[in-house]
Amino acid sequence: MSQWIHYIEQWLLEFGVIGLVIVSFTESSFFPIPPDVLLIPLSIAQPEKALWFSFLTTVASVLGALLGWYIGKRFGRPILRYFISDEKMDKVEQYFQQYGAMAIVIAGFTPIPYKVFTIFSGISNINIRTLLFWSFIGRGARFFIEGLIIFILGAQAKTFIEQHFTTITIVGGIVIVIAFLIYKRLK
């Protein structure tokens, strides 16, 4: 399976920016390959364009979240009924209504599969503006941090990202949660 995914990654990399945009869009709703696997090598190849690639990745990913939302809204409940009871689904939906924005921003920033949260946002009838705003914050933070690291470090960024990005996302996720809680408290 991993060889198959690696082959797809290499094939998409041949399409350059178009492949990056396609992966960024589709990963937010159904595709298994995260955009980082294209964003990082494309940016390292052209560090002066790393922030531009980060922007394109963010926009395509947030637009793809709309497709994930639609999939959840249209097909989510009927499919989930085969796997979990209505009672459990209602409980998850209740939690998602209460904490959905925070879940979206954290999933957008961390390696958690983002598509699960965009689909659940549709199932839970999360407001589209809420989805777009918090997706832009989470996804933008993730991709722009990668782009900025590459812009500054160039080719050495690959090693730095491999060694430290998990720590960066955990610390960043904590900062995002704290900022989100402060935002909610002030609202």
Helices and strands as residue ranges (DSSP letters): H 2-13, H 17-27, H 36-45, G 47-49, H 50-71, I 72-76, H 77-80, H 86-109, H 114-123, H 128-153, G 154-156, H 157-186
